[in-house]
Amino acid sequence: MNILDLYHLQNIQYHYYDDLQKLILDPTHPIEEAPNSICLKNSPDPVKLIEEASLLYPDEITVLDISSICLSEDLIESLYGLQSVEVLIVSSIQVSNADSSLIESLISYILSCDFLYDLDISMNSWLRDYHIRELLPIVSQLQKLNVSNCHKISDESIYHICSYQEGEKLKSSSHPLHNTTSSSCSITYLDVSGCIKVTDDGFEQILNNLRNIQTLVLKGCLKITGL
């Protein structure tokens, strides 16, 4: 199933970036209505595409797919022109030498997305538990979170998600998996498949503290027994 089919199933009208690219190259090129989604994959000039979209449709773009893109400061800076994003896909992002400053810049952008409810940060080998901790203020408002095949993610990330209380200062714990307080997160869909460091303790945290969870994907979590 490709991304177009997926969004059609979700009743989200999806437009390939090619339509917007034509509009950029020829401003007189008519399209029936403003696109509400952009996919940067295979775009010859993703920064230009985002900048033009920000000028033409700053409030209409609600679905943004930057998966498999080579991250740069220019690209991240251009993203700030899109402040109405509700669904963000940052899967398989290419970060040169795991550049920490680029990663922090990306996290800062994600945190700025006030309307975000669906975040896919799957298949990122650079993603660590402390990145999830930094993202908690936005994670708390999500309905869907996909961190599948992020092999460095462990029970620590699960703990922070499950114990986070909105408005509370982030703090570390010497006994992170002894949490008994329900999270203020409203996540209904969580995909941690392929996260090989997640164990039975993390699974128990999810069951006990994410009260709104409806779909939990655990395929390939080898340290969770009974799967």
Backbone as a ProteinNet text record, in pm:
[ID]
protein_1_A
[PRIMARY]
MNILDLYHLQNIQYHYYDDLQKLILDPTHPIEEAPNSICLKNSPDPVKLIEEASLLYPDEITVLDISSICLSEDLIESLYGLQSVEVLIVSSIQVSNADSSLIESLISYILSCDFLYDLDISMNSWLRDYHIRELLPIVSQLQKLNVSNCHKISDESIYHICSYQEGEKLKSSSHPLHNTTSSSCSITYLDVSGCIKVTDDGFEQILNNLRNIQTLVLKGCLKITGL
[TERTIARY]
85.5	0	88.4	66.5	147.9	83.1	156.3	109.7	-19.3	-35.2	-157.7	-278.8	-266.2	-376.4	-405.5	-299.7	-318.1	-399.8	-367.4	-438.4	-579.2	-598.9	-735.5	-820.3	-761.2	-835.4	-872.4	-788.8	-814.1	-897.4	-950.9	-1035	-961.2	-830.2	-751.2	-719.1	-759.1	-731.4	-582.7	-519.4	-373.9	-338.1	-241.1	-193.5	-44.6	0.5	143.6	211.7	336.2	408.5	423.5	413.6	427.1	327.7	207	106.6	153.9	210.6	259	384	467.7	587	549.3	444.9	398.6	352.5	287.9	238.1	354.6	462	579.7	644.7	656.6	721.7	635.7	505.6	413.7	300.1	311.6	210	70.2	61.3	-71.7	-133.6	-56.2	-107.2	-222.4	-341.6	-455.5	-461.9	-496.4	-532.5	-669.7	-743.2	-882.4	-894.7	-804.9	-810.2	-671.6	-653	-522.2	-488.7	-364.3	-324.8	-316.8	-348.9	-334.6	-221	-147.9	-41.1	78	196.9	319.4	404.3	453.6	550.6	678.1	788.8	912.3	997.7	960.4	1041.3	1057	1180.6	1216.8	1201.1	1171.2	1163.7	1303.8	1319.2	1452.1	1502.3	1411.8	1452.1	1353.1	1368.9	1271.4	1260.5	1370.7	1366.5	1280.4	1301.4	1221.6	1074.7	1047.4	909.7	840.5	909	851.9	833.5	931.6	921.2	803.4	784.9	673.2	539.9	536	413.4	378.5	481	459	399	442	389.6	248.9	225.2	97.6	-11.1	26.4	-73.3	-24.9	5.5	62.8	-29	-160.5	-254.6	-322	-304.9	-374.8	-298.2	-165.4	-84.5	-94.7	-160.1	-178.3	-107	-65.4	5.9	140.6	248.5	382.8	465.9	515.4	597.2	736.9	833.2	972.1	1058.5	998.4	1071.6	1177.1	1288.2	1400.1	1473.1	1444.2	1511.4	1645.7	1743.5	1870.6	1852.9	1864.2	1833.6	1940.4	1895.1	1985.9	1923	2006.1	1954.6	1859.6	1891.8	1804.6	1666.5	1663.7	1535.9	1454.7	1519.4	1448.7	1396.1	1477.3	1433.6	1311.3	1307.9	1193.6	1065.4	1079.2	961.5	880.1	944.6	874.4	766.4	769.3	661.6	532.6	540.1	421.1	384.8	291.3	256.5	119	59	-71.6	-63.2	58.4	79.4	15.3	-65.2	-132	-75	-26.9	32.8	173.3	274.2	413.2	484.2	542.3	613.6	760.7	843.6	987.7	1061.7	1013.9	1070.4	1197.8	1294.9	1418.8	1490.2	1493.8	1562.7	1713.5	1776.5	1921	1990.6	2071.8	2144.4	2293.3	2365	2507.3	2583.4	2649.4	2730.4	2652	2518.8	2432.5	2453.9	2458.6	2484.6	2384	2433	2344.1	2273.8	2340.9	2277.9	2159.9	2171.6	2061.7	1944.7	1976.4	1871.8	1798.1	1873.5	1810.9	1724.9	1769.3	1689.8	1560	1567.4	1446.9	1350.6	1401.3	1317.4	1250.9	1326	1269.2	1153.2	1168	1057.1	935.6	958.8	846.4	773	849	788.9	708.4	735.4	664	530.4	502.7	380.5	262.4	195.3	90.7	-30.7	-52.4	-172.4	-143	-21.6	20.1	-54.4	-110.1	-171.6	-120.8	-43.7	5.5	151.8	241.1	385.3	445.5	511.6	581.5	730.5	806.5	951.9	1020.5	960.3	1008.6	1136.1	1205.4	1321.3	1431	1454	1563.2	1666.3	1781.1	1882.7	1944.2	1929.7	1987.4	1898.4	1773.7	1679.4	1715.2	1724.4	1761.2	1651.7	1662.5	1564.5	1558	1672.1	1669.8	1601.1	1596.4	1520.3	1370.6	1326.1	1184.7	1152.5	1244	1222.6	1208.7	1291.4	1282.6	1150.7	1096.7	973.4	846.3	859.1	741.8	633.8	667.8	560.2	469.7	524	439.5	378.5	453.3	400.9	273.4	266.1	149.7	20.1	30.5	-91.1	-123.1	-35.9	-54.9	-165.1	-227	-314.9	-242.7	-149.2	-76.1	73.7	150.6	295.5	356.1	445.7	512.8	663.1	723.6	869.3	923.5	853.3	892	1031.5	1100.8	1234.4	1335.9	1315.9	1417.3	1487.8	1598.2	1657	1720.6	1739.9	1799.7	1693.4	1566.3	1458.3	1437	1425.9	1415.9	1299.1	1294.5	1191.4	1195.5	1311.6	1322.5	1227.4	1219.5	1126.2	982.3	951.8	816.3	782.6	877.6	854.2	821.5	902.9	881.9	745.9	706.5	575.3	464.4	482.4	376.5	366.8	471	468.4	455.2	457	456.3	322.3	330.8	212.4	224.7	124.8	130	159.9	257.2	293.4	395.1	432	526.5	668.9	762.8	902.4	950.5	1030.7	1085.4	1189.4	1183.7	1281.7	1318.8	1437.8	1482.1	1442	1445.9	1410.1	1510.4	1549.4	1642.4	1571.5	1438.1	1359.1	1251.4	1292	1200.8	1081.6	1089.9	980.1	888.6	897.9	810.5	699.8	670.5	568.4	428.9	345.7	208.3	107.3	154.2	66.7	31.5	-95.4	-137.4	-84.5	-44.4	8.6	-103.3	-66.6	-163.8	-165.9	-81	-78.8	-211.5	-254.9	-383	-363.9	-248.5	-216.4	-316.3	-371.6	-460.8	-393	-288.7	-216.6	-67.7	-2.7	141.1	205.6	304.1	375.8	520.7	558.8	697.6	755.6	696.9	745	890.6	966.4	1107.3	1196.1	1138.7	1219.1	1271.2	1387.7	1436.1	1479.4	1484.4	1521.5	1400.2	1281.2	1159.8	1130.1	1105.7	1088.5	948.7	930.1	802.2	770.7	874.5	851.8	789.1	840	783.1	640.6	616.8	482.2	384.7	427.6	341.6	311.5	411.6	390.1	281.3	287.2	187.2	48.2	34.5	-96.5	-152.9	-66	-111.9	-135.4	-69.9	-69.4	-121.2	-121.5	-178	-324.3	-409.9	-550.3	-629	-580.9	-656.6	-611	-511.5	-454.9	-558.6	-568.3	-659.4	-584.3	-473.4	-393.2	-247.5	-189.8	-50.5	17.9	120.8	190.8	325.6	347.7	466	547.8	514.8	582.3	734.8	809.2	954.9	1016.1	934.1	988.3	1032.4	1153	1200.2	1212	1219.5	1235.4	1101.8	992.2	860.2	817.3	797.1	767.2	622.1	598	462.9	410.9	494.9	448.1	460.3
-119.7	0	123.9	213.4	334.5	444.5	553.9	661	724.4	726.9	784.2	701.9	569.5	482.7	495.9	505.4	516	638.9	752.8	874.2	876.6	810.4	798.8	718.1	612.4	531.8	613	709.5	792.5	915.9	916.5	1028.3	1160.9	1153.7	1275.4	1292.5	1402.4	1425.2	1451.6	1365.7	1373.5	1418.2	1504.4	1550.8	1523.3	1461.9	1445.2	1580.4	1587.2	1713.5	1761.6	1669.1	1708.6	1818.7	1812.4	1914	2051.8	2056.2	2183.9	2227.3	2129.5	2161.8	2227.9	2177.6	2238.2	2381.6	2401.4	2535.2	2630.7	2578	2660.8	2700.5	2604	2630.9	2718.6	2704.4	2782.1	2833.8	2955.9	3009.4	3015.3	3007.5	3012.2	2873.7	2772.9	2636.1	2616.5	2586.3	2575.4	2439.6	2439.9	2316.1	2338.9	2231.8	2245.4	2310.4	2276.2	2334.1	2325.6	2397.4	2399.1	2261	2214.6	2086.4	2098.1	1990.2	1993.7	1904.7	1843.5	1752.5	1770.3	1749.5	1753.6	1632.2	1564.7	1457	1501.2	1510.9	1562.7	1456.3	1331.2	1223.1	1242	1233.6	1247.5	1390.7	1485	1623.4	1672	1733.6	1782.3	1897.7	1972.4	2086.8	2101	2017.9	2018.2	2151.2	2223.4	2351.7	2450.8	2458.2	2549	2512	2382	2335	2379.3	2361.3	2401.3	2552.5	2626.8	2773	2822.8	2766.1	2806.3	2766.8	2647.1	2601.7	2692.9	2737.5	2826.7	2959.8	3007	3132.9	3118.8	3006.7	2988.1	2932.7	2836.2	2765.4	2750.9	2860.1	2848.7	2781.2	2790.9	2734.4	2607.2	2576.3	2461.1	2330.4	2338.1	2215.7	2156.1	2041.1	1975.5	1841.4	1786.7	1658.9	1680.8	1652.5	1676.2	1549.2	1500.6	1379.5	1416.5	1413.7	1442.2	1317.8	1201.1	1076.4	1057.9	996.1	962.6	1084.5	1201.1	1324.1	1338.3	1393.8	1426.9	1560	1555.5	1671.6	1779.4	1905.5	2019.8	2133.5	2227.6	2342.6	2425.8	2438.6	2514.9	2450.8	2318.7	2249.4	2269.8	2252.4	2267.3	2409.1	2506.8	2647.5	2672.6	2611.5	2631	2570.9	2466.3	2399.1	2490.2	2589.7	2677.5	2760.2	2763.8	2831.8	2753.1	2625.3	2539.9	2515.2	2591.9	2585.8	2523.4	2466.6	2402.4	2251.7	2197.8	2054.7	1972.8	1875.6	1785.7	1644.6	1605.4	1473.5	1494.2	1444	1464.4	1330.1	1304	1178.7	1211.1	1168.6	1193.6	1060	963.1	828.7	822	745	718.6	846.5	944.4	1069.8	1045.4	1102.6	1088.9	1207.2	1175	1278.3	1249.3	1337.9	1316.9	1303.3	1188.2	1160.2	1179.2	1153.9	1170.3	1306.3	1410.5	1547.6	1587.9	1605	1632.4	1767.1	1865.9	1997.7	1991.1	1912.5	1895.4	1823.8	1722.1	1647.3	1737.6	1818.1	1909.8	2013.4	2058.3	2153.9	2090.7	1964.4	1893.2	1877.9	1842.7	1827.5	1960.2	2069.3	2201.3	2231.6	2194.4	2217.3	2133.3	2007.1	1920	1978.4	2029.4	2088.1	2213.6	2276.2	2398.9	2371.5	2244.6	2208.8	2196.2	2307.5	2312.7	2225.6	2192.5	2117.6	1970.2	1928.8	1791.9	1689.2	1586	1476.2	1339.4	1334.9	1207.9	1226.7	1156.1	1170.2	1033.7	1024.8	903	934.7	884.3	902.8	766.4	675.5	538.1	526.1	414	375.6	481.2	540.3	637.3	581	541.8	478.6	576	706.6	807.8	837.7	793.2	829.5	759	835.5	782.7	813	750.1	772.6	919.9	986.7	1127.1	1217	1174.9	1251.2	1241.1	1121.2	1104.1	1190	1196	1277.9	1425.2	1471.8	1610.3	1637.6	1535.2	1551	1537.9	1508.8	1481.5	1589.7	1719.1	1819.5	1804.6	1758.1	1738.3	1598.7	1500.4	1363.6	1359.7	1446.1	1445	1483.2	1551	1591.5	1498.3	1400.8	1312.3	1210.3	1169.9	1054.4	931.8	956.7	847.2	875.1	770.9	780.9	652.6	667.6	553	569	482.1	479.1	342.1	274.7	139.7	136.2	25.4	0.2	108.9	173.3	261.9	180	118.4	12.5	60.9	190.8	243.7	278.8	274.4	308	192.2	223.7	120.5	148.7	72.5	92.3	233.9	297.8	433.4	528.8	517.9	602.1	572	443.7	404.8	464.4	456.9	514	662.2	736.4	881.9	915.4	842.7	865.4	832.6	722	673.6	754.1	826.9	899.2	1049.8	1096.1	1240.5	1301.9	1408.7	1485.7	1624	1666.5	1794.2	1908.4	1992.8	2107.9	2077	1948.9	1911.7	1918.8	1955.4	1958.6	1816.8	1799.5	1667.8	1635	1514.2	1474.2	1329.1	1296.9	1158.7	1083.1	950.8	869.1	757.1	726.1	616.2	482	485.2	363	390.2	403.7	452.3	364.3	235.9	146.9	117	198.3	180.9	284.7	340.7	444.3	387.1	459	414	521.5	632.9	743.2	739.3	747.1	744.9	868.4	847.7	957.1	1049.9	1176.9	1270.5	1261.1	1172.5	1153.5	1094.9	1138.3	1092.3	996	930.3	840.4	725.2	704	589.4	484.3	524	432	446	335	335.9	217.2	246.1	142	141.4	36.7	19.5	-108.5	-154.6	-278.5	-264	-370.9	-369.1	-296.4	-244	-178.9	-289	-340.9	-464.5	-446.7	-323.2	-300.1	-285.6	-285.2	-275.6	-414.8	-419.9	-547.4	-558.9	-665.6	-685	-568.1	-507.5	-393.9	-276.4	-248.8	-141.1	-172.2	-295.7	-340.2	-321.1	-356.7	-341.1	-194.5	-108.1	35.3	87.2	43.5	87.4	44.2	-81.9	-135.1	-64.3	-29.8	27.4	177.3	247.1	392.7	467.9	405.2	472.5	431.8	504.1	464.2	472.3	554.3	573.6	483.1	399.9	318.5	222.9	222.8	132.1	34.1	81.6	-3.1	3.7	-114.3	-124.5	-227.5	-183.2	-271.6	-308.9	-440.5	-488.7	-588.8	-606.8	-707.4	-683.4	-789.6	-779	-727.8	-707.7	-670.9	-799.8	-841.4	-975.8	-999	-889.3	-904.3	-903.2	-894.2	-907.1	-1052.5	-1119	-1262.1	-1285.2	-1399.1	-1439.2	-1380.7	-1309.3	-1252.3	-1355.1
0	0	0	-94.5	-97.3	-14	1.6	90.5	39.9	-93.4	-150.3	-108.8	-120.6	-81	67.6	148	292.6	329.1	270	305.3	247.3	133.7	83.6	180.8	236	332	455.6	488	606.1	571.1	448.3	402.6	405.4	380.1	368.1	220.5	163	21.9	3.9	-72.3	-87.3	-228.2	-239.3	-368.8	-377	-483.7	-502.7	-512.9	-468.7	-474.2	-617.4	-716.6	-857.3	-894.8	-841.6	-872.8	-829.5	-709.1	-658.8	-734.6	-773.5	-849.7	-981.7	-1047.1	-1172.1	-1148.7	-1035.9	-1003.9	-979.1	-918.3	-893.9	-1026.3	-1115.1	-1243.2	-1332.9	-1320.7	-1404.3	-1317.4	-1265	-1172.5	-1232.1	-1363.8	-1426.9	-1438.5	-1403	-1413.4	-1314.1	-1362.3	-1271	-1202.5	-1074.8	-1006.5	-943.5	-924.8	-883.1	-746.2	-656.6	-522.8	-460.4	-352.8	-288.2	-232.2	-249.9	-191.3	-39.8	29.3	175	222.2	126.9	162.7	70	126.5	46.8	80.9	-22.8	-8.2	-77.8	-3.1	-59	-126.3	-112.4	-168.3	-318.4	-364.6	-506.2	-559	-472.4	-517.8	-555.5	-672.6	-713	-627.4	-567.9	-485.5	-369.6	-264.7	-155.1	-81.8	-67.6	2.8	-74.5	-205.4	-287.6	-282.5	-286.6	-282	-152.7	-40	88.7	95.4	49.5	54.2	-28.6	-147.7	-232.9	-170.2	-113.1	-47.1	69.7	142.5	256.7	212.3	95.6	43.2	-11.9	-82.7	-150.4	-58.8	27	109.2	253.9	321.5	456.7	557.6	536.2	632.9	583	453.5	396.4	411	419.2	425.4	564.7	574.5	704.7	712.5	598.7	596.5	528.3	599.9	548.3	561	447.1	443.2	396.7	490.5	454.2	471.4	463.9	482.7	374.4	415.9	326.1	271.8	325.2	281.7	354.5	285.1	349	423.1	552.4	635.8	621.6	621.2	618.3	697.4	739	814	727.7	598.9	509	498.6	490.5	482.1	609.1	724.1	851.2	867	830.3	840.2	753.5	635.6	545.8	603.1	684.2	739.6	830.7	889.9	983	914.2	782	710.6	709	750.5	754.9	900.8	952.8	1094.6	1119.6	1014.8	1033	1016.6	1025.8	1003.5	1115.6	1076.3	1170.2	1164.8	1047.2	1027.4	973.7	1046.4	1007.8	998.3	880.8	857.3	836.7	930.3	922.9	932.8	858.9	859.8	776.6	825.5	749.2	707.1	796.1	764.9	759.4	658.9	643.2	710.4	811.2	884.9	872.1	807.3	783.7	915.5	932.1	1051.7	1181.5	1172.5	1291.1	1356.5	1274.9	1320.2	1428.5	1551.3	1664.6	1651.3	1590.8	1576.9	1480.3	1373.1	1279.8	1346.7	1424.1	1493.7	1592.5	1666.1	1761.3	1688.3	1572.9	1495.2	1447.7	1405.7	1363.9	1480.6	1596.1	1715.3	1750.2	1738.4	1767	1672.9	1546.1	1452.9	1492.3	1522.3	1560.5	1681.6	1777.2	1897.5	1866.3	1753	1716.6	1647.9	1615.8	1542.5	1639.6	1661.8	1764.4	1733.3	1605.5	1567.8	1539.6	1565.9	1533.1	1618.1	1551.4	1626	1580.7	1470.7	1416.4	1377.6	1447.8	1423.2	1392.4	1277.4	1237.4	1230.5	1327.6	1327.8	1321.5	1249.3	1240.8	1157.2	1178.5	1097.3	1096.7	1213.6	1228.8	1326.1	1272.7	1356.7	1456.8	1429.9	1519.2	1638.8	1637.4	1743.5	1873.9	1980	2111.5	2213.6	2329.5	2436.1	2475.6	2480	2523.4	2420.5	2293.4	2194.6	2222.8	2258.1	2294.6	2415.5	2510.1	2629.8	2592.6	2497.8	2452.9	2381.1	2316.3	2238.7	2322.6	2451	2534.1	2530.3	2529.5	2524.5	2402.9	2289.5	2171.7	2172.8	2225.2	2233.2	2315.9	2415.7	2504.9	2434.2	2318.1	2247.2	2130.1	2105.5	1990.3	2012.7	1903.5	1903.1	1848.2	1754.9	1693.6	1699.3	1736.5	1741.3	1686.7	1590	1529.2	1546.9	1628.8	1646.2	1605	1515.5	1477.2	1414.9	1444.2	1388.7	1423.1	1535.9	1593.2	1700.6	1664.7	1746.3	1875.8	1889.3	2012.5	2117.1	2077.4	2170.5	2267.4	2396.3	2499.8	2593.8	2702.3	2804.1	2863	2856.9	2911.5	2839.4	2706.9	2630.7	2670.2	2684.3	2724.4	2860.3	2952.3	3085.3	3077.5	3002.4	2996.3	2934.4	2831.4	2770.2	2869.2	2940	3030.2	3158.8	3194.8	3322.7	3304.7	3180.2	3156.8	3195.2	3269.7	3305.8	3244.4	3170.8	3100.9	3197.3	3158.3	3239.8	3346.8	3361.3	3465.3	3412	3495.8	3454.9	3430.5	3324.4	3296	3401.3	3450.7	3550.8	3529.4	3570.7	3559.5	3684.4	3676.6	3791.4	3806.5	3928.7	3950.7	3939.3	3945.3	3928.4	3824.6	3698.5	3595.2	3569.1	3600.9	3566	3684.2	3788.6	3904	3905	3789.5	3779.8	3799.7	3876.1	3898.4	3862.4	3805	3770.3	3622.5	3589.7	3450.1	3377.9	3254.3	3173.7	3129.7	3104.6	3048.2	2895.7	2839	2693.7	2646.5	2527.5	2473.8	2357.5	2352.1	2241.5	2235.2	2115.3	2092.1	2005.4	1931.7	1843.6	1870	1903.9	1930.5	1860.9	1776.5	1703.7	1750.1	1823.5	1866.5	1806.3	1698	1635.4	1593.8	1614.6	1579.1	1678.2	1786	1890.3	1982.4	1951.2	2013.5	2158.9	2206.8	2346.7	2438.5	2381.9	2463.8	2520.9	2652.8	2722	2783.4	2859.6	2929.9	3022.6	3082.4	3173	3099	2979.1	2899.3	2857.6	2819.4	2780.5	2895.8	3015.1	3133.4	3161	3140.9	3159	3065.4	2939.2	2840.8	2883.9	2922.1	2960.3	3082.9	3177	3303.5	3298.8	3204.5	3213.6	3091.5	2975.7	2858.2	2845.3	2913.6	2928.3	2798.5	2703.4	2579.6	2465.9	2490.9	2383.7	2325.3	2193.8	2122.8	2033.4	1976.2	1889	1933.8	1962.4	2004.7	1915.4	1842.6	1748.1	1808.5	1829.7	1900.1	1819.7	1693.6	1610.9	1611	1638.2	1635.2	1763.7	1866.7	1997.8	2066.5	2042.1	2077	2227.8	2304	2449.6	2524.5	2450.2	2511.6	2495.4	2605	2601.4	2560.3	2497	2463.6	2334.5	2258.2	2131.1	2019.4
[MASK]
+++++++++++++++++++++++++++++++++++++++++++++++++++++++++++++++++++++++++++++++++++++++++++++++++++++++++++++++++++++++++++++++++++++++++++++++++++++++++++++++++++++++++++++++++++++++++++++++++++++++++++++++++++++++++++++++++++

